[in-house]
Amino acid sequence: MAVSLTESAARQIKKQLEKRGKGVGLKLGVRKSGCSGYAYTLDYSDAVEGDDAVFEDFGVKVIVQKNDLPFIDGIELDYRREGINEAFQFNNPNVTGSCGCGESFSVN
């Protein structure tokens, strides 16, 4: 099982954790949503719980609940700026489809 960050994503997470003033890393997960089935969730985590898996790139921890891992195993989290827009991008090899608006995705 693996979750990875690009250097750009790691810089953004570090920046947000510093601005927040606390936290051990980024919490990445999924929830049922939208017309395709699932949506990503992002939050900052102040602790690692017993049912969490921890991945680290560029000195930044990504925390994932173990029951979410089958949906995001192998994902690379990137952070991109395109014009005036900037956002995290999810490069997930498990995605088999997504809705037209891009809010949700499906997996096998």
N, CA, C and O of each residue as an XYZ file, in Angstrom:
432
protein
N       0.844     -1.173      0.000
C       0.000      0.000      0.000
C       0.894      1.242      0.000
O       1.892      1.304      0.719
N       0.522      2.223     -0.814
C       1.353      3.417     -0.910
C       0.519      4.650     -1.232
O      -0.440      4.597     -2.002
N       0.907      5.737     -0.632
C       0.382      7.066     -0.920
C       1.594      7.963     -1.030
O       2.462      7.931     -0.157
N       1.677      8.770     -2.088
C       2.853      9.620     -2.250
C       2.459     11.067     -2.524
O       1.336     11.362     -2.932
N       3.405     11.947     -2.291
C       3.249     13.384     -2.514
C       4.269     13.860     -3.527
O       5.384     13.342     -3.581
N       3.897     14.839     -4.325
C       4.894     15.535     -5.122
C       5.543     16.575     -4.208
O       5.022     16.884     -3.137
N       6.661     17.099     -4.634
C       7.336     18.127     -3.837
C       6.442     19.356     -3.674
O       6.429     19.977     -2.611
N       5.699     19.707     -4.716
C       4.790     20.850     -4.660
C       3.698     20.637     -3.608
O       3.386     21.557     -2.852
N       3.122     19.452     -3.550
C       2.091     19.148     -2.554
C       2.675     19.200     -1.146
O       2.053     19.740     -0.232
N       3.859     18.644     -0.973
C       4.502     18.660      0.341
C       4.752     20.094      0.810
O       4.522     20.409      1.978
N       5.219     20.959     -0.081
C       5.447     22.370      0.288
C       4.142     23.031      0.737
O       4.123     23.761      1.729
N       3.057     22.777      0.012
C       1.769     23.382      0.360
C       1.265     22.878      1.706
O       0.760     23.661      2.511
N       1.395     21.596      1.955
C       0.947     21.025      3.232
C       1.771     21.620      4.376
O       1.208     22.014      5.397
N       3.095     21.690      4.219
C       3.948     22.300      5.251
C       3.522     23.733      5.523
O       3.414     24.154      6.674
N       3.282     24.474      4.456
C       2.872     25.878      4.574
C       1.566     25.992      5.368
O       1.451     26.839      6.254
N       0.589     25.146      5.052
C      -0.693     25.198      5.748
C      -0.585     24.755      7.204
O      -1.245     25.323      8.073
N       0.238     23.749      7.475
C       0.432     23.318      8.866
C       1.105     24.422      9.683
O       0.740     24.647     10.837
N       2.083     25.109      9.093
C       2.742     26.216      9.788
C       1.757     27.345     10.049
O       1.743     27.917     11.139
N       0.943     27.667      9.068
C      -0.066     28.722      9.209
C      -1.075     28.353     10.299
O      -1.505     29.206     11.075
N      -1.440     27.089     10.346
C      -2.383     26.573     11.333
C      -1.780     26.569     12.737
O      -2.493     26.728     13.727
N      -0.461     26.386     12.813
C       0.225     26.399     14.098
C       0.272     25.076     14.828
O       0.822     24.998     15.926
N      -0.291     24.035     14.245
C      -0.261     22.699     14.857
C      -0.630     21.665     13.811
O      -1.080     21.998     12.715
N      -0.431     20.406     14.167
C      -0.800     19.304     13.277
C       0.375     18.412     12.960
O       1.516     18.869     12.886
N       0.089     17.124     12.772
C       1.131     16.159     12.445
C       1.194     15.845     10.963
O       2.184     15.291     10.486
N       0.136     16.198     10.221
C       0.133     15.915      8.792
C      -1.230     16.123      8.182
O      -2.147     16.653      8.811
N      -1.340     15.693      6.943
C      -2.582     15.810      6.182
C      -3.350     14.499      6.275
O      -2.778     13.427      6.079
N      -4.640     14.580      6.573
C      -5.508     13.400      6.617
C      -6.213     13.294      5.268
O      -6.965     14.190      4.884
N      -5.970     12.200      4.551
C      -6.565     11.950      3.243
C      -7.525     10.782      3.368
O      -7.185      9.752      3.949
N      -8.720     10.941      2.827
C      -9.695      9.871      2.901
C     -10.682      9.942      1.760
O     -10.532     10.748      0.841
N     -11.697      9.092      1.822
C     -12.781      9.094      0.850
C     -14.101      9.012      1.599
O     -14.173      8.522      2.726
N     -15.149      9.508      0.937
C     -16.510      9.379      1.463
C     -17.441      9.130      0.289
O     -17.132      9.502     -0.843
N     -18.575      8.503      0.552
C     -19.568      8.292     -0.507
C     -20.149      9.643     -0.872
O     -20.552     10.419     -0.005
N     -20.185      9.920     -2.191
C     -20.654     11.226     -2.632
C     -20.867     11.249     -4.131
O     -20.289     10.445     -4.863
N     -21.691     12.163     -4.580
C     -21.831     12.452     -5.999
C     -22.439     11.327     -6.803
O     -22.893     10.317     -6.267
N     -22.433     11.534     -8.094
C     -23.075     10.570     -8.995
C     -22.169      9.395     -9.347
O     -22.657      8.378     -9.841
N     -20.863      9.507     -9.105
C     -19.961      8.404     -9.440
C     -19.629      7.510     -8.249
O     -19.122      6.404     -8.438
N     -19.902      7.960     -7.042
C     -19.712      7.070     -5.901
C     -18.892      7.598     -4.747
O     -19.323      7.486     -3.600
N     -17.713      8.176     -5.005
C     -16.820      8.584     -3.921
C     -16.211      9.952     -4.203
O     -16.060     10.365     -5.353
N     -15.866     10.642     -3.113
C     -15.153     11.912     -3.208
C     -14.001     11.877     -2.212
O     -14.076     11.198     -1.188
N     -12.956     12.597     -2.512
C     -11.815     12.691     -1.609
C     -12.136     13.642     -0.462
O     -12.885     14.604     -0.630
N     -11.565     13.364      0.696
C     -11.637     14.277      1.825
C     -10.218     14.643      2.232
O      -9.320     13.801      2.235
N     -10.032     15.900      2.572
C      -8.745     16.395      3.052
C      -8.976     17.172      4.331
O      -9.902     17.978      4.419
N      -8.138     16.931      5.316
C      -8.193     17.669      6.572
C      -6.804     17.615      7.178
O      -5.963     16.823      6.753
N      -6.570     18.437      8.147
C      -5.292     18.389      8.842
C      -5.484     17.604     10.120
O      -6.476     17.785     10.826
N      -4.537     16.733     10.418
C      -4.649     15.834     11.552
C      -3.719     16.272     12.676
O      -2.563     16.630     12.447
N      -4.250     16.236     13.893
C      -3.453     16.586     15.065
C      -2.877     15.366     15.761
O      -2.057     15.502     16.668
N      -3.297     14.173     15.346
C      -2.808     12.937     15.964
C      -2.976     11.777     14.991
O      -3.799     11.824     14.077
N      -2.187     10.750     15.204
C      -2.307      9.507     14.440
C      -3.063      8.520     15.324
O      -2.658      8.244     16.454
N      -4.162      7.996     14.797
C      -4.993      7.048     15.541
C      -4.556      5.621     15.232
O      -3.793      5.388     14.294
N      -5.039      4.679     16.016
C      -4.660      3.281     15.870
C      -5.039      2.651     14.548
O      -4.378      1.712     14.103
N      -6.101      3.150     13.901
C      -6.528      2.572     12.630
C      -6.036      3.381     11.432
O      -6.600      3.284     10.342
N      -4.995      4.168     11.629
C      -4.421      4.994     10.565
C      -3.139      4.383     10.011
O      -2.360      3.765     10.738
N      -2.941      4.567      8.724
C      -1.662      4.253      8.081
C      -0.992      5.589      7.807
O      -1.660      6.565      7.464
N       0.324      5.634      7.956
C       1.067      6.881      7.777
C       2.090      6.704      6.659
O       2.853      5.738      6.642
N       2.089      7.656      5.725
C       3.039      7.685      4.615
C       3.766      9.013      4.694
O       3.188     10.010      5.128
N       5.018      9.042      4.282
C       5.784     10.284      4.388
C       6.617     10.517      3.136
O       7.302      9.618      2.647
N       6.544     11.748      2.625
C       7.355     12.205      1.501
C       7.809     13.622      1.792
O       7.028     14.430      2.294
N       9.053     13.934      1.487
C       9.597     15.279      1.638
C       9.373     15.819      3.050
O       9.170     17.019      3.236
N       9.411     14.917      4.057
C       9.252     15.334      5.445
C       7.823     15.642      5.856
O       7.607     16.224      6.919
N       6.838     15.266      5.041
C       5.425     15.536      5.341
C       4.682     14.207      5.448
O       4.840     13.315      4.614
N       3.867     14.099      6.497
C       3.080     12.884      6.709
C       1.699     13.009      6.077
O       1.046     14.049      6.160
N       1.274     11.913      5.442
C      -0.095     11.765      4.953
C      -0.693     10.613      5.751
O      -0.147      9.510      5.789
N      -1.820     10.892      6.384
C      -2.462      9.930      7.268
C      -3.755      9.457      6.607
O      -4.578     10.264      6.173
N      -3.921      8.127      6.537
C      -5.084      7.541      5.865
C      -5.670      6.469      6.773
O      -4.941      5.617      7.282
N      -6.989      6.507      6.978
C      -7.623      5.416      7.709
C      -7.477      4.144      6.887
O      -7.668      4.159      5.671
N      -7.144      3.059      7.541
C      -6.859      1.811      6.827
C      -8.023      1.333      5.960
O      -7.789      0.714      4.922
N      -9.271      1.603      6.356
C     -10.397      1.147      5.535
C     -10.561      1.975      4.257
O     -11.303      1.562      3.366
N      -9.887      3.139      4.134
C      -9.916      3.936      2.902
C      -8.805      3.539      1.923
O      -8.855      3.918      0.753
N      -7.819      2.791      2.379
C      -6.666      2.450      1.536
C      -7.023      1.729      0.230
O      -6.409      2.039     -0.791
N      -7.966      0.798      0.199
C      -8.272      0.136     -1.078
C      -8.726      1.104     -2.177
O      -8.552      0.814     -3.361
N      -9.298      2.236     -1.804
C      -9.779      3.216     -2.776
C      -8.670      4.133     -3.289
O      -8.786      4.706     -4.372
N      -7.593      4.270     -2.507
C      -6.561      5.243     -2.868
C      -5.147      4.672     -2.890
O      -4.178      5.426     -2.984
N      -5.019      3.362     -2.807
C      -3.686      2.751     -2.863
C      -2.986      3.137     -4.162
O      -3.534      2.948     -5.249
N      -1.791      3.671     -4.049
C      -1.020      4.065     -5.225
C      -1.235      5.509     -5.639
O      -0.633      5.958     -6.614
N      -2.073      6.246     -4.933
C      -2.377      7.634     -5.301
C      -1.156      8.536     -5.116
O      -0.360      8.364     -4.192
N      -1.041      9.493     -6.020
C      -0.046     10.556     -5.875
C      -0.826     11.859     -5.718
O      -1.664     12.201     -6.552
N      -0.538     12.571     -4.645
C      -1.189     13.851     -4.397
C      -0.265     14.956     -4.878
O       0.890     15.040     -4.461
N      -0.782     15.803     -5.761
C      -0.014     16.907     -6.333
C      -0.704     18.212     -5.961
O      -1.867     18.212     -5.557
N       0.011     19.319     -6.097
C      -0.577     20.643     -5.894
C      -0.166     21.484     -7.081
O       1.023     21.670     -7.340
N      -1.156     21.996     -7.805
C      -0.868     22.723     -9.044
C      -1.524     24.086     -9.062
O      -2.590     24.309     -8.488
N      -0.846     24.982     -9.743
C      -1.394     26.299    -10.035
C      -1.598     26.390    -11.534
O      -0.681     26.135    -12.314
N      -2.806     26.757    -11.928
C      -3.121     26.947    -13.338
C      -3.839     28.278    -13.461
O      -5.008     28.395    -13.094
N      -3.145     29.273    -13.975
C      -3.706     30.619    -14.028
C      -3.893     31.145    -12.621
O      -2.954     31.157    -11.824
N      -5.113     31.584    -12.313
C      -5.373     32.087    -10.965
C      -5.892     30.995    -10.029
O      -6.133     31.253     -8.849
N      -6.064     29.788    -10.544
C      -6.567     28.674     -9.737
C      -5.416     27.836     -9.204
O      -4.407     27.632     -9.879
N      -5.589     27.358     -7.989
C      -4.627     26.428     -7.404
C      -5.392     25.430     -6.555
O      -6.348     25.781     -5.863
N      -4.946     24.159     -6.620
C      -5.666     23.114     -5.894
C      -4.841     21.836     -5.852
O      -3.911     21.644     -6.636
N      -5.210     20.967     -4.914
C      -4.633     19.634     -4.888
C      -5.223     18.838     -6.045
O      -6.403     18.970     -6.370
N      -4.384     18.009     -6.661
C      -4.783     17.118     -7.744
C      -4.532     15.687     -7.283
O      -3.515     15.399     -6.651
N      -5.455     14.804     -7.598
C      -5.377     13.412     -7.171
C      -5.085     12.530     -8.371
O      -5.931     12.383     -9.253
N      -3.911     11.948     -8.414
C      -3.528     11.025     -9.486
C      -3.686      9.602     -8.942
O      -2.753      9.015     -8.395
N      -4.899      9.073     -9.112
C      -5.273      7.812     -8.499
C      -5.397      6.713     -9.564
O      -6.279      6.788    -10.419
N      -4.529      5.699     -9.523
C      -4.576      4.634    -10.532
C      -5.796      3.722    -10.406
O      -6.053      2.921    -11.304
N      -6.546      3.825     -9.318
C      -7.706      2.964     -9.088
C      -8.990      3.500     -9.705
O      -9.983      2.776     -9.780
N      -8.992      4.749    -10.145
C     -10.205      5.372    -10.662
C     -10.577      4.756    -12.012
O      -9.758      4.671    -12.927
N     -11.844      4.328    -12.105
C     -12.341      3.759    -13.360
C     -13.302      4.700    -14.065
O     -13.652      4.473    -15.223
N     -13.729      5.747    -13.386
C     -14.622      6.729    -13.987
C     -14.820      7.898    -13.041
O     -14.549      7.801    -11.844
N     -15.298      9.007    -13.596
C     -15.598     10.166    -12.760
C     -16.793     10.894    -13.342
O     -17.133     10.726    -14.513
N     -17.420     11.700    -12.512
C     -18.588     12.438    -12.982
C     -18.128     13.633    -13.821
O     -16.957     14.009    -13.782
N     -19.039     14.216    -14.567
C     -18.722     15.324    -15.458
C     -18.187     16.549    -14.749
O     -17.357     17.268    -15.306
N     -18.646     16.807    -13.520
C     -18.191     18.001    -12.800
C     -16.879     17.764    -12.076
O     -16.261     18.712    -11.592
N     -16.441     16.501    -11.993
C     -15.170     16.196    -11.356
C     -15.238     16.053     -9.848
O     -14.200     15.903     -9.203
N     -16.443     16.096     -9.258
C     -16.560     16.014     -7.807
C     -16.372     14.600     -7.290
O     -15.830     14.412     -6.200
N     -16.806     13.600     -8.047
C     -16.753     12.240     -7.527
C     -16.117     11.284     -8.545
O     -15.974     11.594     -9.728
N     -15.742     10.110     -8.026
C     -15.082      9.108     -8.858
C     -15.586      7.726     -8.485
O     -16.213      7.537     -7.442
N     -15.302      6.757     -9.357
C     -15.654      5.371     -9.070
C     -14.404      4.497     -9.185
O     -13.451      4.826     -9.891
N     -14.444      3.378     -8.470
C     -13.362      2.386     -8.507
C     -13.989      1.020     -8.650
O     -15.174      0.838     -8.368
N     -13.186      0.046     -9.094
C     -13.686     -1.339     -9.168
C     -13.618     -1.982     -7.811
O     -13.991     -3.145     -7.659
